[in-house]
Amino acid sequence: MTESAKMKLKRLFAVSACLAVGMNCLAQQNIIEKANQLELKGSFQEAAGVLTNALADQTFPVAQRNQLEFELDRLERIRKDFSLTKEELFAELTKSVNDLTTSEFEQWIA
């Protein structure tokens, strides 16, 4: 094999590697966007499922896996921080806010 052919082969390999990394990056962005859209709709479990399924794919590089894990952890933290239903929250607030009315509570939520 000539030196010129070797150089062309090396360039082809480098371009292929860059494309593979770029495709993984794009796939990860699509996964995160999908999870974010589900989160905005209030579908936290479905969003977590999308991220969990993506993490099962071992082809993602470490940096991308870390981003997916961060997003999954962020969803879990939101779930823990906002774990009460509207009714449960009202019941808790009435314990500490004297004479809280339903209409006042509704105004706070709005």
N, C-alpha and C positions, 0 to 999 in steps of 0.2 A: 504494500500500500504506500502510495506516495505521501510526502509531507502535506501537500495540498489537500489530498483526500482525508488525511487524519485531521487536519484543521477543520474541514467542512463537517466531519463527523462529530468533533468536539463541539462545534457551534450548534449543530442540530441537537445534540444531547442537552446542551445548556438551554436552548430555546424550549425544548420539551419539558425540562425540569421547571422552568419559569412558568410555563403554561399550566402545569399540574398544580403548582403552588397557587397560581392565580385562580384556578378553578376551585380549589379548596377554599380560598378566601371568599370567593363569590358565593359558594354554597353556604358557608358559615353565615355570611351577611344575610342571605335569604332566610336561613333558619332563624336568626335573631329577629329579623323583621317580622316573620310569621308569628313568632312567640310574642313579640311586642304588640302586634295587632290583636292577638287573642287576649293578652293581658288587658288592653284598653277596652275590650268588650266584656271584661269580667270573667273570662274563661281561664282562670289561673291554672286549674288542673290540666287542661288541654295544652296550655303553653308549656307547663313543666314537662308534659309528655313529649312534646316536640323536642325540647332541649335534651331530655333524657335519651330519646331515641338517637339523636345526633351524636351524643357522647358514646353510644355503643359502637359507632363507626370509628375504628381504630386508625383510619387513614389521616385524620386531622393532625397537623403538627401540634406540638405542646402549647405554643402560644395561642393557637385558635381553640384548643381544648380548654385552656385556662379561661378564655373569654366566655365560652359556653357554660363552664362551671360557675363562673361569676354570675351570669344571668340566672342560672338555676338557683343559686344561693340567694340572690336578690329577691326572687319570687317567694322563696321560703320565708325570708325576713318580713316581707310585706304580709304574708299570710299570718305570721305570728303577731305582728304589730296590730293588725286589724282583724282580729279573730271573732269579734262580737257581731251578732246580727243587730239590726236596727232596734228590735225589741229588747234585746239583752243590754244594749248600750243605754237605752232609755231607762231601764230598770236600775242599772248601775248609777246613772246620773241622778235619779230621784233620791238615792241614798245620801248624796252629798250636796245637792242643790235643793234647798227648801222651796216648796211650792212650784216646782217646775211643771209647766203645762205642756200638753202635747203640741199646741201651736207654737210655743217658744222653741221647743225641741226641733220642730219642723223648720222653723226660721233659721236655726243654727245650721242645720244640715244644708239648707238651700244656700 
